[in-house]
Amino acid sequence: MYLIICILGLLIGSFMNVCIYRIPRGESIVFPPSHCSSCSHPLFPMDLIPIFSFLFLKGKCRYCREKISVRYPLVESLVSVLFLLVYHRYGLSLKGLSYLVLACAVITASFIDLDHMIIPNTVNLFIGITGIFFMLMGWTVTWKDGLLGLCIGGGVLFLLGLLAVWLYKKEGMGGGDIKLAAVCGLYLGMDKMILSLILTTYIAGLVIVVLLAARKLKKSQYVPFGPFLSSGVIIITLFYNEIIQLYDRISLN
């Protein structure tokens, strides 16, 4: 079963690469079929085997020999690992399925944010619609908890954005980030969303400090927030109970 889940994750990851490339360009994720982004040559099944095609072709297009972004096998590997982790944590359950949908969507949003510094409304709308559906079906949280999560997620980032404008006289939080936090709250509910935002803050702070220390980032430079938020959300869906238990042990000591 783990092997099946791993292969399924690779295949879904391959499709997500299509979404990451096409959605911000306003292209259909279905038509036309997969093709090289450099020479537009149609890709055949042997060119589309997740990870293995990239390795076999040595990271180059078979037809024009242009380099293929390492992002493609990275996304495929990441999604496959997440599929395995979610399956190990939740098994073949409806809650596990819900969290897989959420994980795939926020990863798509993160890589688009890294490439274009935007989180498309279509991605946030997809998370919102599926979040409401799973919530009403009783697969994730109650509708009251989901609405509280939406308000907490979107509200906190909205207030942080206003605070940044007041203090620094420039935009501090993009609208796409605010919407992403809000719709993720529909999946997580209030408690998990609060912990997710706290964890996101630590992750963002650590990464930014490291980048500044390594002189890979300027103080005035904008940093895409979507990947940090997505990391916090995914970690909470996988390890919420363990984090709470760790906090309780630290508090008791």
Secondary structure, 3 states (H helix, E strand, C coil): CHHHHHHHHHHHHHHHHHHHHHHHHCCCCCCCCCECCCCCCECCHHHCCCCHHHHHCCCECCCCCCECCCHHHHHHHHHHHHHHHHHHHHCCCHHHHHHHHHHHHHHHHHHHHHHHCCCCHHHHHHHHHHHHHHHHCCCCCCHHHHHHHHHHHHHHHHHHHHHHHHHHCCCCCCHHHHHHHHHHHHHHHHHHHHHHHHHHHHHHHHHHHHHHHCCCCCCCCCCCCHHHHHHHHHHHHHHHHHHHHHHHHHHHC
